[in-house]
Amino acid sequence: MTLWLAILLAVLLLGFILLLSSFIHFHFVLRKVGKDDRLELDVTLLYGWVKFHYVLPKVIFEGIEKGFKVKLEESGAAPLKKETDTEAQIDKKRVDTWLDEMKQALKATKGLEKWLGKTLAHVRIAKFDWSTDFSLGDAAGTATAAGGLWGLKWTIIGWLSQQIRLEKQPRLFVKPLFDDSLSFNTEMKFSGRLSLAYVLYAGILLVVRVIRAERGLKQWKELLQAIRRRARRKSAS
C-alpha cells in the first residue's frame, strides 16, 4: 500500500512539474484585402492537448449610429471540443458600457495597470510579420504616404517592444502601388508564448490585489453579475 501511495504521489508530482513547465502558445493573423477582413487566433496549451480556434470572418460597418456588426466563430479540440458562433453589434452604447466596466475594474483592483504591465512583460513574441501594399490613386501622394507608413509601423513596434519581449527582429514591409485607383491590403502575423506557471502566479497576484482594494471583491461581484445579466438578455433575444 505504501509503495502504491509513493508511486501515486510521484506521478502527481511529475504531472504538476510538467504542468508548470508548459507554455500557452498563440498565433494571431489579421488580414485585410480590399473589403474582405479576417482575424484568426489559435491558442494551444498543455503540450497541445487543449486547443482553441477563434475566427472573426467579417466586420460590417453599418453607419455611425449602428456601428459595427461582427461575427465570432469559436472551436476547440478535445477534451474541450466545441463549436459556437456569436454575433454582436458594436455601437457607441456598447463601447460606453465597456469603458464603464473598465473603470470599475480599475477601481476594484489595486494597481491593475501595474499588474497588467508586469504580466505583458513575460509574453514572448517569436515571430512578427507585417506587410502592407496600397495605392492612393496618385503616384506622388502614394510615395509620400509610404514613408509615413514606414514611420508609423516602426513607432508601433518601438512601443510594443517596451511592453512585451520580441525574440526576433520584426519583419515589416510597405509596398506602394502606383495605380490610378484606391486600394489597401495588409496582413499581420505574430506567434508567441507565455509560461503557464507565470499565468497561475499572476492569477494569484490579481486576487491579492482585488482583496487589497476597497470593496474590491464586492465590486468585482457586481461587475461580473452585470456582465452575466447582459449575456442572458442577449441569448434570450
C-alpha positions as CSV (number, residue, x, y, z in Angstrom):
1,M,0.0,0.0,0.0
2,T,2.8,2.4,0.9
3,L,4.6,1.6,-2.4
4,W,1.4,2.4,-4.4
5,L,0.9,5.6,-2.5
6,A,4.5,6.6,-3.2
7,I,4.1,5.9,-6.9
8,L,0.8,7.9,-7.0
9,L,2.5,10.8,-5.3
10,A,5.4,10.6,-7.6
11,V,3.1,10.6,-10.7
12,L,1.2,13.6,-9.3
13,L,4.4,15.5,-8.6
14,L,5.7,14.8,-12.1
15,G,2.4,15.9,-13.6
16,F,2.5,19.1,-11.6
17,I,6.1,19.8,-12.6
18,L,5.2,19.2,-16.3
19,L,2.1,21.5,-15.9
20,L,4.2,24.3,-14.5
21,S,6.9,23.9,-17.1
22,S,4.5,24.1,-20.1
23,F,3.6,27.2,-22.1
24,I,0.5,28.8,-23.6
25,H,1.2,29.2,-27.3
26,F,-0.7,31.6,-29.5
27,H,-0.8,32.5,-33.2
28,F,-2.6,35.6,-34.4
29,V,-3.4,36.6,-38.0
30,L,-5.1,39.9,-39.2
31,R,-5.7,40.1,-42.9
32,K,-7.5,42.8,-44.9
33,V,-7.7,42.5,-48.7
34,G,-9.9,45.2,-50.1
35,K,-13.3,44.9,-48.4
36,D,-12.6,41.4,-47.1
37,D,-11.5,41.3,-43.4
38,R,-10.4,38.3,-41.4
39,L,-9.0,37.8,-37.9
40,E,-7.8,34.5,-36.6
41,L,-6.4,33.5,-33.2
42,D,-5.2,30.0,-32.2
43,V,-4.4,29.2,-28.6
44,T,-2.7,25.9,-27.6
45,L,-1.8,24.8,-24.1
46,L,-0.9,21.6,-22.1
47,Y,1.5,20.4,-24.8
48,G,-1.1,20.6,-27.5
49,W,-3.8,18.6,-25.6
50,V,-6.1,21.7,-25.4
51,K,-6.6,23.9,-28.5
52,F,-8.9,26.9,-29.2
53,H,-9.5,28.5,-32.6
54,Y,-11.2,31.8,-32.9
55,V,-12.2,33.4,-36.3
56,L,-13.7,36.8,-36.9
57,P,-14.6,36.4,-40.6
58,K,-16.1,39.8,-41.3
59,V,-16.6,43.2,-39.8
60,I,-19.5,45.1,-41.3
61,F,-19.8,48.9,-40.8
62,E,-23.5,49.8,-40.7
63,G,-23.2,53.6,-40.1
64,I,-22.4,56.0,-37.3
65,E,-25.5,55.1,-35.3
66,K,-25.4,51.3,-35.6
67,G,-21.6,50.9,-35.5
68,F,-20.0,47.6,-36.5
69,K,-21.6,44.2,-36.8
70,V,-19.2,41.3,-36.1
71,K,-19.4,37.5,-36.0
72,L,-17.1,35.4,-33.9
73,E,-16.6,31.7,-34.7
74,E,-15.1,29.6,-31.9
75,S,-14.0,26.0,-31.9
76,G,-11.8,23.8,-29.7
77,A,-10.1,20.4,-29.8
78,A,-10.6,17.6,-27.3
79,P,-11.1,17.5,-24.4
80,L,-12.8,20.9,-24.8
81,K,-14.3,20.3,-28.2
82,K,-17.0,22.9,-29.1
83,E,-18.2,25.0,-32.0
84,T,-20.1,28.2,-31.4
85,D,-21.0,31.3,-33.5
86,T,-21.7,34.6,-31.8
87,E,-22.9,37.8,-33.5
88,A,-22.5,41.2,-31.8
89,Q,-23.3,44.8,-32.6
90,I,-20.6,47.2,-31.5
91,D,-22.1,50.7,-31.3
92,K,-21.5,53.8,-29.2
93,K,-23.6,52.4,-26.4
94,R,-21.7,49.1,-26.3
95,V,-18.3,51.0,-26.2
96,D,-19.5,53.3,-23.4
97,T,-20.6,50.2,-21.4
98,W,-17.1,48.6,-21.9
99,L,-15.4,51.8,-20.8
100,D,-17.6,52.0,-17.6
101,E,-16.8,48.3,-16.8
102,M,-13.1,49.0,-17.4
103,K,-13.2,52.0,-15.0
104,Q,-15.0,49.8,-12.4
105,A,-12.3,47.0,-12.8
106,L,-9.5,49.6,-12.3
107,K,-11.3,50.9,-9.2
108,A,-11.9,47.4,-7.8
109,T,-8.3,46.2,-8.3
110,K,-5.4,47.8,-6.5
111,G,-2.7,48.5,-9.1
112,L,-4.4,46.8,-12.0
113,E,-2.4,48.7,-14.6
114,K,0.9,47.7,-12.9
115,W,-0.2,44.1,-12.7
116,L,-1.1,44.1,-16.4
117,G,2.3,45.6,-17.4
118,K,4.2,43.0,-15.4
119,T,2.2,40.2,-17.0
120,L,2.7,41.5,-20.5
121,A,6.4,41.7,-19.8
122,H,6.5,37.9,-19.6
123,V,5.0,37.5,-23.1
124,R,7.5,36.2,-25.7
125,I,6.9,37.0,-29.3
126,A,8.9,34.6,-31.5
127,K,7.7,35.9,-34.9
128,F,6.2,39.1,-36.1
129,D,5.5,39.9,-39.8
130,W,3.5,42.9,-41.0
131,S,3.1,43.7,-44.7
132,T,1.1,46.4,-46.4
133,D,0.5,47.4,-50.0
134,F,-1.6,50.3,-51.0
135,S,-2.4,53.0,-53.6
136,L,-3.9,56.5,-53.1
137,G,-4.6,56.8,-56.8
138,D,-1.8,59.4,-57.1
139,A,1.8,58.5,-57.5
140,A,3.3,61.4,-55.6
141,G,0.8,61.0,-52.7
142,T,1.3,57.3,-52.6
143,A,5.1,57.7,-52.3
144,T,4.8,60.3,-49.6
145,A,2.3,58.2,-47.6
146,A,4.6,55.1,-47.9
147,G,7.3,56.9,-45.9
148,G,4.8,58.0,-43.3
149,L,3.5,54.4,-43.0
150,W,7.1,53.1,-42.5
151,G,7.5,55.6,-39.7
152,L,4.1,54.6,-38.1
153,K,4.9,50.9,-38.2
154,W,8.3,51.4,-36.5
155,T,6.8,53.6,-33.9
156,I,4.2,50.9,-33.1
157,I,6.9,48.3,-32.9
158,G,9.0,50.5,-30.7
159,W,6.1,51.0,-28.3
160,L,5.3,47.3,-28.4
161,S,8.9,46.3,-27.6
162,Q,8.6,48.2,-24.4
163,Q,5.5,46.2,-23.3
164,I,6.5,42.7,-24.4
165,R,9.6,40.8,-25.4
166,L,10.4,40.4,-29.1
167,E,12.8,37.5,-29.5
168,K,13.4,38.3,-33.2
169,Q,13.6,41.4,-35.3
170,P,10.1,42.1,-36.7
171,R,9.8,41.9,-40.5
172,L,8.0,44.9,-41.8
173,F,7.1,45.6,-45.5
174,V,5.5,48.5,-47.2
175,K,4.8,48.3,-50.9
176,P,3.4,51.4,-52.6
177,L,1.3,50.6,-55.7
178,F,1.3,53.3,-58.3
179,D,-2.2,52.6,-59.7
180,D,-4.9,55.0,-60.6
181,S,-7.4,53.5,-58.2
182,L,-7.6,53.4,-54.4
183,S,-6.5,50.2,-52.7
184,F,-5.3,49.0,-49.3
185,N,-4.2,45.5,-48.3
186,T,-2.5,44.5,-45.2
187,E,-1.5,41.3,-43.3
188,M,-0.2,41.0,-39.8
189,K,1.0,37.7,-38.3
190,F,2.7,37.0,-35.0
191,S,3.3,34.0,-32.8
192,G,4.4,33.8,-29.2
193,R,4.1,32.1,-25.8
194,L,3.5,32.7,-22.1
195,S,4.6,30.5,-19.3
196,L,1.6,28.7,-17.7
197,A,3.4,28.9,-14.3
198,Y,3.5,32.6,-14.6
199,V,-0.2,32.8,-15.6
200,L,-1.1,30.9,-12.4
201,Y,1.2,33.2,-10.4
202,A,-0.3,36.3,-12.0
203,G,-3.7,35.0,-11.2
204,I,-2.8,34.7,-7.5
205,L,-1.4,38.2,-7.5
206,L,-4.6,39.5,-9.2
207,V,-6.7,38.0,-6.4
208,V,-4.5,39.6,-3.8
209,R,-4.8,43.0,-5.5
210,V,-8.6,42.6,-5.6
211,I,-8.7,41.8,-1.8
212,R,-6.5,44.8,-1.0
213,A,-8.7,47.2,-2.9
214,E,-11.5,48.9,-1.0
215,R,-14.7,46.9,-1.6
216,G,-12.7,45.0,-4.3
217,L,-14.5,41.7,-4.0
218,K,-17.9,43.3,-3.8
219,Q,-17.2,45.5,-6.9
220,W,-16.0,42.6,-8.9
221,K,-19.0,40.5,-7.9
222,E,-21.3,43.3,-9.1
223,L,-19.4,43.7,-12.3
224,L,-19.5,40.0,-13.2
225,Q,-23.2,39.8,-12.3
226,A,-23.9,42.8,-14.7
227,I,-21.9,41.0,-17.5
228,R,-23.8,37.8,-16.9
229,R,-27.2,39.6,-17.0
230,R,-26.3,41.3,-20.3
231,A,-25.2,37.9,-21.7
232,R,-28.5,36.3,-20.7
233,R,-30.5,39.1,-22.2
234,K,-28.6,38.8,-25.4
235,S,-29.1,35.0,-25.6
236,A,-32.8,35.4,-24.9
237,S,-33.3,38.0,-27.7
